[in-house]
Structure formats: C-alpha cells, structure tokens
Amino acid sequence: MYEIKKQMINIGKAMLALDLQNTHSGNISALHDREMYVTKTGSMKGHLKERDIVIPGIEEPKSGLFQASSETGTHRKILKYARSAIHAHSLPTTLVSFLVEEIRPFDFLGKRYLYSVPVVEFEYPVGSLEMEEKIPEILRKKPAVVVKKHGPFVRASSLNEAFFFLCIVDYSSEILLHLKILGADLSKSSNLCYPEVSRYKNPYSFKGTEDKELISQFQRTSSDAFELKLSPFHTGSLSVRDGNQMIYCPNLSSPEYIKNDLMRIEIDEDREDFFIRLHQTVYRYSSEKSVIFTHSPYAMIQSLEMVGEGCDRIIPVDAEGGYLYPAIPVVLPDEEMRVLVEKAVKYKIVVLAGLGALAVGHTPGDTIHHSSSLRNICYLKSKLQMMNKVGIVGDVATYVDERGKNW
Amino acid sequence: MINGYNNRGVDVNLSTGKINYFNINEDILIKTLGGRGLGVYYFSKHVSPRIDALSEENALVISSGGLGGSLAPTGGRFSVTFKSPLTGTICSSNSGGFWGSIFKRTGYDVLIIKGKASVPVCLYISEGRVDIIECPELWGKTIPVLTDKLREKYTKKARVLGIGPAGENRVKYASMVNDYHRTNARGGGGAVMGSKNLKAIVVEGKKKFIPSNRELYQAGIYQADKLIRSMPVTSMAFPELGTDGLLKMVYEHDMLPHRNFQDVYHAAEDVAKISGECLRKEIFLSKKGCFNCRIQCGRSTQVGKKKGEGPEFETVALMGANLCIYDIKEIALANYLCNELGIDTISFGNTIGLAMELYEKNIIDKKNTGGFILRFGERGILEHLVHKTAYREDFGNEIAEGALRLARRHGAEKLAVVVKGLELPGYDPRASLLQALGYATSPRGGCHLKGGYAITLGFFGGSREVDRFLVDTTAEHIVTEQDSGCVADSLGVCRFSYFSIGENELSRIYSGFTGVDLSPNDLRSRAKGTINMERMFNTNAGFYRKDDTLPLRFFNEKILISGKMRAIDRETQFLPMLRKYFEVRKWNEDGIPSLYED
C-alpha cells in the first residue's frame, strides 16, 4: 500500500512540475491488490501526502468515498479494466478541444502512441453521470480522451504509463495548437514516415553502471530534460560511450523522484529499437562520447512547419542561439542514419522533422546543452512568428542572420 | 410583501384556545431569512429567558426555511425554537422530511405555540385554517401509530409532526418526529410539546410559489445541482453508504468516542462491524431522501421482521462505538425504538455511556440500575433501556434526565460529557481543535451542527481543508462554519448539501426566488445577527463565559491521536481560541455581543 501511494505522490508532484493542472485540480487513481486508490478531492497534487490518497471501493463503496476526487465514478469504471487513470487540465489540450472534434497528432510521439484522441462534449463536463458512462467506454479502445473545455483522461497499465500518455497528449496538443495558430500547411507533415517503436515500457531498474558519478550525471540530465520540457515524460534517450559498449538510458526525461533505467549495450550488437540503433550508429561512425535524443515540442513545431515550406534548416532569431548555431539542419524522419550522424557531428545537433533532435557531445552535460539551446531557439522563433501573426512585430525573416542561410 | 414568503404567521395559545393570525413585516423576513433566524426572532420576542422550560410560559416557534416552497436542492427543512429543558439555553432544532415543505405551503411562515392545553390536543393546519383538536385517544401512542391514525383521519397527503411517549413523559431529550422517521432531535423539543399537552401538528397545503426572477433562480439551482451531483461526498458517498459511511473515516482520524469518550481506541475489526459498509451489507433495503433531495442519505433498513430507518452515523457512534456495542443489528433495533418513542439517540447513547462508566467505576451498581449490568460492551440491553427511559421506569427515570443530571446525582459531574448540559455527539474534540471550539461556543450546547460542522474542514474539506490541530486560525474558521450553518438552517437547506455548495449558490437561488438581492456576505451577516440573538438570550438566561467550555476529561486526559498523546491545553490552546472567537464575533471579553441590535 505504501509503495502505490508513494508512486501516486510522485506522479502528483510531476504533474505540478509540468503545469498539467492548477495546484488543486486533476486526479490520479491506481489499482493495487484489488483495491482502488484515488486522490482526495481538492488535494494539492504537487504536495500529496499519504492521507490524501483514499480508498473509495471499486466493487462496493467504502468510506474513502467521502473524501474522494470528484471524478471518482469515472475512475472507478476505468479501473475495472485498467491499472491506472489520470485526469488533468492540460492547458494546450483544453485549448485544442475548442478547435477539433478529434486530436490527430502530426508529431511522431502522438502518432505512434495515441494515433488519435477523441474530444467529447458533455452538458455537465465535471463529475457527471454522463461522463461516468461515456469516458470509460471510450478508454476501453483508446489510451486517452479529452473532455471538451475541461481536459484529458488517460488510462494505462501502470501509473508511469498513464502519466506518459498524459504528457504525450499535452505535448501533441501543444504542437497542434501552435501549428494551427501559425496557419502551417500540414499537408506534407501528415505524410511523414516515422519509424516503428515498441509500446511504452516501465523502467525495470536496470543498472548499467556502478559508477556513482556517472549515475549522478545521468540523473541530473534526466531531471533537466524533464523540468525544461525538452522531451515528454519517459521519452528521449541519452548515452555515453564506454569502450565497445554504451551506457544507455531509454527513458531520459524523468524527475529525480521517478526512476528510469540505465542499460549497458554493445555498440556493434544488432538491435531493433530505432533509438538504440541511432545511438550505436553515432558511436560506430564518430568519436563522439555522448549522444542525446529529445522530442522538444517547439523544435517539432518549427520542423513540421518547415516541411510544408520545403525548408531544411532552423535559423535562430535570438542572439545567443545565433552565436552558438548559425543554422540547425532539419531532415526528414526517414533520413538514412549515416547521413544523420554526419550532420549531427558537423552541426552538433540535427532535427528530424516531427520526430525529435539528435545531439552529440563529450559528456551528457555537453549534449543537453545543445538540446536545451535548440528548445530556446525554437520557442523564441515560434513565439515571434505568433507575434507577427497578430501584427505586433514585422516579418520574422528580417530577424534572422543571413549567414545562417549559407551555413 | 416579499415573494417566496407567505408574509403571514399564526400564534396559537393552547391555554386559552385563542388563535391569532398576523402579518410579518418584510424587514423581519429579510433580516432573519426564515427558518432558524425567524424562529429565534419570534422566540426571543415572546419568551423570557428565565422561565422554566417545561412551564406554560415556554413557547415552540416553528418556522419554515426561506427557500421552503422553492425547488432549491434539499430546501424543505424547518426549525423549531424553544427553551431547552435539557440545557436551559435557547435551542433551535432543525429537521428534514416533508413536513417543513408542506407547512410552508399552508400559507404561514411561522407558527408560535404558547400555553398549555388542558387535555391532549393536535393542531391541524391547512391553507387558511388552523384548528385545535382534542385527541385524548392519541395520548400514549407511538410515532408510527400516531402518524397512521392522523393520516387516516385526514388524508394520505397529510404530514404529521408529533411526539411519542418520551415527549409525553418529558424525557429531557425527547424528540419531535415527522414523516415517521425524521426528527427535530436535540434539546428536548418533544418534552416541551409534551408539557403543553400537544401531541401532534398535522399540515396539509398546496400553495405554490413563483420565483421572482426565474433566470437567476434557475441559474442558481442549475449550479447547485451540478455541484451536488458531481462531488463524490454528495453524489456517491452519502447516497451509497448513508451517514454511517462516515464512521470509518472518523475512526481513522482518531475521533470516534470509546467508553464514554475515555479514549478512541477501537479495534478496526470492531468498527467494521458497525460501519456504513456493514450496514449496507447486513440490513439495507433502500435509500431514502427528504423533500427535493438529490443526496438520499437516509437508509431504509430491516432487522428480522422489523423495518425502520437508520441508524445514522451519530446513533451508531453514540449507541454503538461509544458503548463498545459493535453490532449493527442491535443498534438498528434500538434506533427504531428511539424513533417510535421519540428519543434523541445522541443524548441517549451519551447518557448510557456515562451510566456505564459510573457502573464500571463502582459509583453505581445493580441496585441503582434496576438490575441492569451496565458494563461497556454489554449486549442485549439497549432496547430495554430505551423503553424504560421513554416511560421513565426505574433507572430509566434517571437516564431520562440526561447525562449532566445523572452525573450530578451520583457526585460525578466531571464524568458527564456535555457542554452546557447537552450531550456531545460522535467526535472527540481532542482530535480536532476546530470541533472543540465549536462545541464550546454552540448556542445550544455540545452540538457539532450549531457549533459549526468542523469535521468538513478537518478532513474532507477538499481545497478548504484546515489543519485540525491549529490554534491561531481556528476561531476564524469556526465563526465562518457556524455562520454558514445558520444560513443553511435559516434558508432551510440541508447541511450535507453544504459539502458541495455554499452561500454563492444559495444567494442566487434566494435572490431569484424572493426578488430580494442578497449577496453571500449578506446571508452570512443575517446569520451573525441570529447567532447574536441566541447569545443574548443565553446570556439573559444565565449562561456566561465560564459555560463556554468543555468537559474536564478533554483538558486532563491525554490520549493517543495521530501518533501523539494529546489533550487540549486550556491555557495555551483553548482559552486563546475562545478569546479570539469573541474578538471575531465582535463580542466583549465576557462573550456578550456588543453590536447586538434588536
């Protein structure tokens, strides 16, 4: 019981860190030893205590119902077939729900893990019987559903996976929302060819190394990737070379209080996993010491918009970005791995349109420097484009350094 | 004339048989809102604080809520105000059921009953008609028989508020019962009715009320409904588990009284035997609700061939947990009998708890108890004791006087768990300073409702949840809770709806219904006025600051609560809270309202 409560406390903390609801709203539930656990109504999700998690009963009502979340009825039905459910008030998702009846992501993570997310409207969009009937039915077939003007519900086989889906919904919504605001031509973006990936895997507590300093470097980088939103929860990957092997973290973006794995993998060993092969390829064909792959949403906005316009590079508009990277190459996601590696080595970072960004360096700290710079560059450029849309700044092209076009 | 009210009252003098109809000034309605506020206003005006509560001079003032006649969720409750024969304080006692709603539809907002009939009588009230009817044949009848007979006499739509043998015998905590099972339980209103030879009040009415501003009224109702239907406490917990569903939670917060409040150390498996979950499994038949109720916390239950309603949480806490009787069926049977004979289960259970402690401490023995072995956990005695109490037979005559008098009689006043003579309900105040201050300052004595229903803040207040061991801010919270409770009592809505809604919704419904634009703050300021009137009555009745206290047990006996040995420290916790309470209420240091306006 203590373990499941601890996990819920950690997920609540992570939800607040990612701004997925206000301080008190949203709710988390999980099944453990045939018992349903749910957060208390009005509890502060970022500061949950054990007593904030109550047992309302799943088959028969229990006294925890008096304190249970307002969406307990819906959670209770979802947990008849899933192990965990989360409801949040993700702002981009709520905004997108005003625009579409179904969220069809253009980005790799959204396409691969969600495919599509239904948006449903209710007369009483909070804690109603109508929701209690419909949402669990939809979630039998889909990992996520969005209540119009309210927010997403997700279900999964574990708390981590539910949070993963929630973050992907938030992430894909943010990308879609911005692309819509920018008026991007998405006809080409919708046909991008993304690699196949396996389903979400819970961390197994793999320990690829005993080196405390190295472990600490990985943890720091993971935590930064999470807090800076360089990649949705448990996405992205990080590795360091260790002779003929690499120490590899497959679920990079993670707060320090939620565990992730470190694996030890032979560089020459054939692996099916796209991301492992990508890291291996870098080490096989370069002398780089560390590799990071992230899915920064603003880099995806920029790259997906670019696909429609036929551009091949992101040229920073800000001084710091321009100083570090006159231009950052953008390639299609099905580009040959060798070409990717060449570009990464040459430019330190390369963006795969809609998929993510590959960065290389000497240490994990060095690589995440590139990823976080990319995030800032793309954030600023996207916001500037929006400012241009509403007419408060001039053409964005006038702010870029011309030299970037020939870099 | 204000829309939504009848603007009419009726004053019945049972001594003379005179019935006086009068108009109610609209200022009075706006100032008091109705229900408790209106009742306290007329009671204070008609009754001198120093009278004997069981004399002819006492009055019963029955008033319908300001939202009575509307479709506000749970808005059919009514109040009865009287001087309590148990405590000597003013006592406003509130009930649900359907009687209150129908009373308002007879065309009166308030009914004042004074004097004493020479023979047992009933009052019959319908639209435009009030009759005093002699009914000696009904004297001695239990509530179900009384109700059946009166409905046979009038119509099946007639609603009956009456007393059982306990009220006739002036049991100090006899209740008034309407619709068979709904009670104005606390303070002994049934004894006051009995002292007036008034057996029942029958109402039949169909008057309809049209809201003044339909849009505002409906917006308020829509929002209130939405919240009540969405918050699990009102949409699932109470409907599925009834009020007894609270038991486990109260136990888990180390608040559930045990052995006459000596401690809170129950075994979890014992609590499970009397919990709401157990009730649902063992004796539950169906849900029951009051007028226009979306919550449906009532339980229709059956034990063997006997059917009834309840038991409610407080009954299970006081007549079960507090006495170490962990048998839901035994408690339910005793509860059925309390409802039939007209006895408040809280005061009864608490007084039996005291008797058991006296017995175990060898202060009384079998000679005093008429042969009863009164050990904690003693089985098979509850029903007998209820019966003996209602008819004041043997030891029942002592039990009928309540815990304070029983304790005094045996020189053990400090063992009585009462405040101002009213027996405490099912929450040990050592586990919540909020509740402690609420008990001490409640106008009718040790009551969780009039004292501010602090457990809602203590552990299921949602984002409003307050640390129950804080000292500094407790007074502010308790004043707010007491004021809100008074708003609910005055408008005639159920406290349980307050778990989901509040003055924001109610002010809209009220303004839309009556056409009188009152903000949430306006509602609360009316409630403050009513609480000030109650306080003034009590002051004039001889209650002073020294009476705003708790039983010594809670100051002197430390018990393990939330991992710490705790009692309430009088000097560093209780008195500072009380001083702050007076300050927040704008009362002087003796606890007298300095801004009191008549």
Chai-1 contact restraints between the chains, C-beta under 6 A:
chainA,res_idxA,chainB,res_idxB,connection_type,confidence,min_distance_angstrom,max_distance_angstrom,comment,restraint_id
A,H24,B,S463,contact,1.0,0.0,6.0,A-B,restraint_1
A,T41,B,G462,contact,1.0,0.0,6.0,A-B,restraint_2
A,G42,B,G462,contact,1.0,0.0,6.0,A-B,restraint_3
A,G42,B,S463,contact,1.0,0.0,6.0,A-B,restraint_4
A,P61,B,E240,contact,1.0,0.0,6.0,A-B,restraint_5
A,P61,B,L241,contact,1.0,0.0,6.0,A-B,restraint_6
A,S63,B,G245,contact,1.0,0.0,6.0,A-B,restraint_7
A,S63,B,K248,contact,1.0,0.0,6.0,A-B,restraint_8
A,S63,B,M249,contact,1.0,0.0,6.0,A-B,restraint_9
A,L65,B,P232,contact,1.0,0.0,6.0,A-B,restraint_10
A,L65,B,M236,contact,1.0,0.0,6.0,A-B,restraint_11
A,L65,B,A237,contact,1.0,0.0,6.0,A-B,restraint_12
A,F66,B,V233,contact,1.0,0.0,6.0,A-B,restraint_13
A,F66,B,A237,contact,1.0,0.0,6.0,A-B,restraint_14
A,F66,B,M249,contact,1.0,0.0,6.0,A-B,restraint_15
A,F66,B,F460,contact,1.0,0.0,6.0,A-B,restraint_16
A,Q67,B,F460,contact,1.0,0.0,6.0,A-B,restraint_17
A,A68,B,P232,contact,1.0,0.0,6.0,A-B,restraint_18
A,S70,B,S230,contact,1.0,0.0,6.0,A-B,restraint_19
A,S70,B,M231,contact,1.0,0.0,6.0,A-B,restraint_20
A,T72,B,P232,contact,1.0,0.0,6.0,A-B,restraint_21
A,Y124,B,K226,contact,1.0,0.0,6.0,A-B,restraint_22
A,V126,B,S230,contact,1.0,0.0,6.0,A-B,restraint_23
A,G127,B,S230,contact,1.0,0.0,6.0,A-B,restraint_24
